[in-house]
Amino acid sequence: MTSISTDPRPLRTADLGTLVIMSWSRETPDGDVPFLLACSLGDGEGGPEATPAAVEGLLSRSGLAVGGDTVLDGTVLSGLPIGLLVVPGAAALTMPGVNAQFVPTPEWRAAVDRRGYACLIFATRPWSGGEPGDGEAVAAFANHADTLSSAAQVVLPVRSLRG
């Protein structure tokens, strides 16, 4: 008798390489919208060629699909295993296999405080050049058709520590 395992393949974290989180906000008529871009630098064991499969495996473990025009609205879902914690001067993106802390821009923090959420673009495509902190390079990468067509997109509610 043959059985088929439904267990996901083991996650090869060595192929993920360095994960980076970059924050920015985009001006709209209704005020600034805060965005996060998460991606690998493509410096894992398998190089940039192995990065998309490794990131897709990480995302699937969190219930996130990649590609298409689907944006998951985490503000109306319960039990989403992804969180965004924002405290004065810092923020952290958490999900199974990831606990990434970062220092957001003041503009991003102001937009998050006004809106109560941030739009996450988690790219399976590795970072393609430029300095990760350069706003124009981040926007160009995040808005590129190849990035968006192979990324998971989630609207994440913001959590904060309450004293």
MOWO-V213362 format. One record per residue. SS is DSSP state (a for helix, b for strand, c for the rest). D_LAST is the distance of its C-alpha to the last C-alpha in Angstrom with 2 decimals. Layout:
{{SS,D_LAST} {SS,D_LAST}}
This chain:
{{c,57.89} {c,55.47} {c,51.79} {c,49.39} {c,45.96} {c,43.08} {c,40.70} {c,39.48} {c,41.11} {c,39.27} {c,36.99} {c,38.57} {a,35.59} {a,38.18} {a,39.41} {a,36.01} {c,36.14} {c,33.42} {b,30.86} {b,29.48} {b,26.84} {b,27.60} {b,25.73} {b,27.48} {b,27.59} {b,30.70} {c,31.70} {c,32.79} {c,34.05} {c,30.76} {c,28.68} {c,27.59} {b,26.87} {b,24.74} {b,26.57} {b,26.18} {b,29.29} {b,29.29} {b,32.64} {b,34.57} {c,36.61} {c,39.46} {c,39.83} {c,39.68} {c,42.62} {c,44.42} {c,43.92} {a,43.11} {a,45.47} {a,43.30} {a,39.97} {a,40.19} {a,40.91} {a,38.19} {a,35.50} {a,36.87} {a,36.63} {a,32.97} {a,32.28} {a,34.39} {a,32.39} {c,29.39} {c,31.61} {c,32.11} {c,35.59} {c,36.93} {c,39.32} {c,40.47} {c,38.79} {c,36.18} {c,32.58} {b,30.26} {b,27.67} {c,24.58} {c,22.81} {c,25.15} {c,25.54} {c,23.80} {c,23.93} {c,24.37} {c,23.83} {c,22.62} {b,19.13} {b,17.78} {b,14.36} {b,13.70} {b,11.55} {c,12.88} {c,16.41} {b,16.60} {b,16.85} {b,18.18} {b,20.70} {b,21.03} {b,23.98} {c,26.47} {c,27.95} {b,25.67} {b,22.44} {b,22.97} {b,20.67} {b,21.73} {c,21.22} {c,21.60} {c,23.71} {a,22.29} {a,24.32} {a,22.90} {a,19.28} {a,20.30} {a,22.13} {a,19.31} {a,16.97} {a,19.92} {a,21.02} {c,18.11} {b,20.41} {b,22.63} {b,26.19} {b,26.87} {b,30.45} {b,30.99} {b,34.52} {c,36.99} {c,39.20} {c,38.66} {c,37.80} {c,41.15} {c,41.16} {c,39.91} {c,36.91} {c,33.78} {c,31.93} {c,34.68} {a,33.58} {a,37.11} {a,37.66} {a,34.42} {a,35.32} {a,38.90} {a,37.99} {a,35.36} {c,37.80} {c,40.85} {a,42.53} {a,42.77} {a,39.02} {a,38.09} {c,40.81} {c,39.54} {b,35.74} {b,33.08} {b,31.20} {b,27.91} {b,25.61} {b,22.13} {b,19.11} {b,16.09} {b,12.89} {c,9.65} {c,6.52} {c,3.74} {c,0.00}}
